[in-house]
Amino acid sequence: MRRCKTCHNRKCTCHKLNDASHHISNNQPPIKPVDLFGSPFNCKKQKKTPRFTSPNSPLSADELNELQACIEEVNDLLRSLGSESNPNNTRQLQLHFLNLRGEIVKAQILTTPVEDEDDTDEGEEEQERIDMDGSDCHGKILNKIGKLATAGRDFIQMNEVGSATFILYEHLLSVTRENKCEYDKAIVPEFHDASQETRRELAFNFGEFVTKDTELLNLFFGILLYLHLKKYLGKDVKVKVAEGCIFGTLIATNANKINLVNNTGEIEFSLKNIYYIEVINIK
């Protein structure tokens, strides 16, 4: 007779049902298993351990949580300031923007060289002039307002009704919250409402499960804009560049460029020359 792989006994003792009058043998899973993280086998009985109920702080639970959140935010700032400057390492910036998901924000986009005075598109606030490093070169600032949906390694995504706008970090001057007075809200942990199947895959099949989903890949590691745009292939987009706005259908996206097609033919844009990309007519 084979031994059970779980309890290592010849007569299995780990496959018992909640009803003491029913037993399962021969290493068969229970008929009505308890919800054990997706596993059909019962866990071994845990050993009793001492419990300490004394409070670890004189503060109330809410005050303690607020203090710990402030400490963590300060630690993130200190780690950022203490780290060697590396323009290619934008992971900390991405994590900061991810904490603002769902907030209404205003993004200031720096454009250069100077465009025509009347070149203001619908959805953009009045443009401001700014000096570039005190030189004779002048640029303008485009103000875009929307709900911050997500952030990647080199971009943020802001959503409005029926559209999504993507802005590269290298053209981003600042991001400020518009609803500051409404920011006092509880931070919901990631995967708080995740299904048991998702939790199990993350615990036991992390690599394969995450790499199949670009949103999970972006959350854990951060992805670049050109990868994120692949889900919008075939959608109508508006591309803002120094010459103005170009409308078309997104047909290709690569590491350094994107391709549109419209009634004039196929157009190729270098990502570094794009102030923002707006996917329009989203239903």
C-alpha positions as CSV (number, residue, x, y, z in Angstrom):
1,M,0.0,0.0,0.0
2,R,1.4,3.4,-0.9
3,R,1.9,6.1,1.6
4,C,0.0,9.4,1.4
5,K,2.1,12.1,-0.1
6,T,0.7,14.6,2.4
7,C,0.7,12.9,5.8
8,H,3.1,10.0,4.8
9,N,0.9,7.4,6.5
10,R,-0.3,4.2,4.9
11,K,-3.8,4.9,6.1
12,C,-4.4,8.5,5.0
13,T,-5.6,10.8,7.8
14,C,-5.6,14.1,5.9
15,H,-8.6,13.4,3.6
16,K,-11.3,13.5,6.3
17,L,-14.5,15.4,5.7
18,N,-16.0,18.0,8.1
19,D,-18.6,15.3,9.0
20,A,-16.8,12.9,11.3
21,S,-19.0,10.1,10.1
22,H,-17.5,10.1,6.6
23,H,-14.0,9.3,5.7
24,I,-12.0,9.2,2.5
25,S,-9.3,6.6,1.9
26,N,-6.9,5.4,-0.9
27,N,-5.6,9.0,-1.3
28,Q,-8.8,10.2,-2.9
29,P,-9.7,14.0,-2.4
30,P,-12.8,14.7,-0.2
31,I,-16.2,15.0,-1.8
32,K,-17.0,18.3,-0.1
33,P,-13.6,19.9,0.6
34,V,-13.3,23.0,2.7
35,D,-12.1,26.1,0.8
36,L,-8.3,25.6,1.2
37,F,-6.9,28.1,-1.3
38,G,-8.0,25.9,-4.2
39,S,-6.4,22.7,-2.9
40,P,-8.6,19.5,-2.5
41,F,-6.5,18.4,0.5
42,N,-7.0,19.4,4.1
43,C,-4.1,21.1,5.9
44,K,-2.4,19.5,8.8
45,K,-3.6,20.6,12.2
46,Q,-1.6,23.7,13.3
47,K,0.4,23.7,16.5
48,K,-0.8,26.0,19.2
49,T,1.3,29.1,19.6
50,P,1.2,31.8,22.3
51,R,-0.8,34.9,21.5
52,F,0.1,38.4,22.6
53,T,-2.7,40.9,22.7
54,S,-0.9,43.9,24.2
55,P,-1.0,47.0,21.9
56,N,2.3,47.8,20.1
57,S,1.6,51.5,20.2
58,P,-0.2,54.0,22.4
59,L,-1.9,55.4,19.2
60,S,-5.3,54.3,18.0
61,A,-5.5,51.9,15.0
62,D,-6.4,54.7,12.6
63,E,-3.6,57.1,13.9
64,L,-1.1,54.2,13.7
65,N,-2.0,53.4,10.1
66,E,-1.7,57.1,9.1
67,L,1.7,57.4,10.8
68,Q,3.0,54.2,9.1
69,A,1.8,55.5,5.7
70,C,3.6,58.8,6.3
71,I,6.8,57.0,7.4
72,E,6.7,54.8,4.3
73,E,6.2,57.8,2.0
74,V,9.2,59.6,3.6
75,N,11.3,56.4,3.3
76,D,10.4,56.2,-0.4
77,L,11.5,59.9,-0.8
78,L,14.8,59.3,1.1
79,R,15.5,56.2,-1.0
80,S,14.9,58.2,-4.2
81,L,17.1,61.1,-3.0
82,G,19.9,58.8,-1.8
83,S,20.0,56.7,-5.0
84,E,22.4,57.7,-7.8
85,S,20.7,59.7,-10.5
86,N,19.8,57.4,-13.4
87,P,17.4,58.8,-16.0
88,N,16.7,55.3,-17.3
89,N,15.5,54.1,-13.8
90,T,12.0,55.5,-13.6
91,R,10.4,52.7,-11.5
92,Q,10.1,54.8,-8.4
93,L,8.4,57.5,-10.4
94,Q,6.0,55.0,-11.8
95,L,5.1,53.7,-8.3
96,H,4.4,57.2,-7.2
97,F,2.0,57.8,-10.1
98,L,0.3,54.4,-9.5
99,N,-0.6,55.7,-6.0
100,L,-2.6,58.5,-7.7
101,R,-4.8,56.1,-9.8
102,G,-8.4,57.3,-9.9
103,E,-7.4,60.9,-9.0
104,I,-8.2,63.9,-11.3
105,V,-4.9,65.4,-12.2
106,K,-3.5,68.1,-14.4
107,A,-0.4,67.2,-16.4
108,Q,1.9,70.0,-17.8
109,I,3.5,69.0,-21.1
110,L,6.6,70.9,-22.2
111,T,6.7,71.5,-25.9
112,T,9.6,72.8,-28.0
113,P,10.3,74.5,-30.4
114,V,7.7,77.3,-30.3
115,E,4.6,76.4,-32.2
116,D,2.1,78.8,-33.9
117,E,0.2,81.0,-31.5
118,D,-3.2,79.7,-32.7
119,D,-2.2,76.1,-32.5
120,T,-4.4,75.1,-29.5
121,D,-6.4,71.9,-29.7
122,E,-9.7,71.0,-28.2
123,G,-9.3,69.6,-24.7
124,E,-6.1,71.6,-24.0
125,E,-6.0,74.6,-21.7
126,E,-4.5,77.9,-22.7
127,Q,-0.8,77.4,-23.3
128,E,1.9,79.2,-21.3
129,R,5.4,80.2,-22.4
130,I,8.5,79.1,-20.5
131,D,12.2,79.8,-20.9
132,M,14.4,76.8,-21.5
133,D,17.4,77.0,-19.2
134,G,17.6,80.8,-19.5
135,S,18.5,80.6,-23.2
136,D,16.8,82.2,-26.1
137,C,14.9,79.0,-26.8
138,H,11.3,79.3,-25.7
139,G,8.8,76.5,-25.3
140,K,5.2,76.2,-24.4
141,I,3.3,74.2,-21.8
142,L,0.2,72.2,-22.7
143,N,-2.2,71.5,-19.8
144,K,-4.1,68.3,-19.9
145,I,-6.7,67.3,-17.3
146,G,-8.1,63.9,-16.7
147,K,-8.3,60.9,-14.4
148,L,-5.0,59.2,-13.9
149,A,-5.6,55.6,-15.0
150,T,-2.2,54.0,-14.8
151,A,1.6,54.6,-15.3
152,G,4.4,52.6,-16.9
153,R,8.1,52.8,-17.0
154,D,8.1,55.8,-19.3
155,F,4.5,57.1,-19.5
156,I,1.3,58.0,-17.7
157,Q,-2.2,57.4,-18.9
158,M,-5.0,59.9,-18.3
159,N,-8.6,59.0,-19.2
160,E,-11.5,61.2,-20.2
161,V,-14.9,60.2,-21.4
162,G,-14.4,58.3,-24.6
163,S,-10.6,58.8,-24.8
164,A,-7.3,57.9,-23.2
165,T,-4.2,60.1,-23.3
166,F,-0.6,58.8,-23.0
167,I,2.3,61.2,-22.1
168,L,6.0,60.2,-22.0
169,Y,7.9,61.2,-18.9
170,E,10.5,63.1,-21.0
171,H,7.9,65.6,-22.0
172,L,6.1,65.7,-18.6
173,L,6.9,68.9,-16.7
174,S,4.6,68.3,-13.7
175,V,1.5,66.4,-12.5
176,T,-0.7,67.9,-9.8
177,R,-3.9,66.7,-8.2
178,E,-7.0,68.8,-9.0
179,N,-9.1,67.4,-6.1
180,K,-6.7,67.9,-3.2
181,C,-9.4,68.3,-0.6
182,E,-10.8,64.9,-1.5
183,Y,-7.6,62.9,-1.2
184,D,-8.1,61.6,2.3
185,K,-9.3,58.2,1.4
186,A,-8.3,54.7,2.4
187,I,-5.7,53.0,0.2
188,V,-7.0,49.7,-1.0
189,P,-4.2,47.0,-1.3
190,E,-3.5,45.5,-4.6
191,F,-5.5,42.3,-5.3
192,H,-7.8,43.0,-2.4
193,D,-10.8,41.8,-4.4
194,A,-8.9,39.2,-6.5
195,S,-10.5,35.8,-7.0
196,Q,-9.1,32.7,-5.4
197,E,-7.9,31.5,-8.8
198,T,-5.9,34.6,-9.3
199,R,-4.4,34.5,-5.9
200,R,-3.4,30.8,-6.4
201,E,-1.8,31.5,-9.8
202,L,0.2,34.4,-8.3
203,A,1.4,32.2,-5.4
204,F,2.3,29.0,-7.3
205,N,2.6,30.0,-11.0
206,F,3.8,33.6,-10.8
207,G,6.2,33.9,-13.7
208,E,4.0,32.3,-16.4
209,F,0.8,33.9,-15.1
210,V,2.2,37.5,-14.9
211,T,4.0,37.5,-18.3
212,K,0.7,36.6,-20.1
213,D,-1.0,39.8,-18.8
214,T,0.5,43.2,-19.7
215,E,-1.4,44.9,-16.9
216,L,0.1,42.5,-14.2
217,L,3.5,42.8,-15.9
218,N,3.3,46.6,-15.7
219,L,2.2,46.5,-12.1
220,F,5.1,44.2,-10.9
221,F,7.9,45.4,-13.2
222,G,6.7,48.3,-15.4
223,I,6.5,48.3,-19.1
224,L,7.3,50.8,-21.8
225,L,4.7,52.8,-23.8
226,Y,5.1,51.0,-27.1
227,L,4.2,47.7,-25.4
228,H,1.2,49.2,-23.7
229,L,-0.1,50.7,-27.0
230,K,-0.3,47.2,-28.6
231,K,-3.7,46.7,-27.1
232,Y,-4.9,49.8,-29.1
233,L,-3.8,48.6,-32.5
234,G,-6.6,49.4,-35.0
235,K,-8.0,52.2,-32.9
236,D,-8.3,55.9,-34.0
237,V,-5.7,58.1,-32.4
238,K,-4.6,61.7,-32.3
239,V,-0.9,62.4,-32.2
240,K,0.4,65.8,-31.0
241,V,3.8,66.8,-32.4
242,A,5.5,70.1,-33.0
243,E,3.8,70.6,-36.4
244,G,0.3,70.1,-34.9
245,C,-2.1,67.2,-34.5
246,I,-2.2,64.2,-36.8
247,F,-5.3,61.9,-36.9
248,G,-5.2,58.3,-38.1
249,T,-5.5,54.7,-37.2
250,L,-2.7,53.1,-35.2
251,I,-1.3,50.1,-37.2
252,A,2.1,49.4,-35.6
253,T,4.1,50.2,-32.5
254,N,7.8,49.5,-31.9
255,A,10.5,50.4,-29.4
256,N,11.2,53.8,-30.9
257,K,8.3,54.6,-33.2
258,I,4.6,54.2,-34.1
259,N,2.9,54.0,-37.4
260,L,-0.5,55.6,-38.4
261,V,-2.5,55.3,-41.5
262,N,-5.0,57.9,-42.8
263,N,-6.3,59.3,-46.1
264,T,-2.8,60.7,-46.9
265,G,-1.2,57.3,-46.5
266,E,1.0,55.7,-43.8
267,I,2.9,58.0,-41.4
268,E,5.7,57.1,-39.1
269,F,6.5,59.0,-35.8
270,S,9.4,58.8,-33.5
271,L,8.2,58.4,-29.9
272,K,10.6,61.0,-28.6
273,N,9.0,63.7,-30.9
274,I,5.5,63.0,-29.7
275,Y,4.1,65.3,-27.0
276,Y,1.2,63.0,-26.3
277,I,-0.9,60.3,-28.0
278,E,-4.7,60.3,-27.5
279,V,-6.8,57.2,-28.4
280,I,-10.2,58.6,-29.3
281,N,-13.7,57.2,-29.9
282,I,-13.3,54.6,-27.1
283,K,-16.6,52.9,-26.3
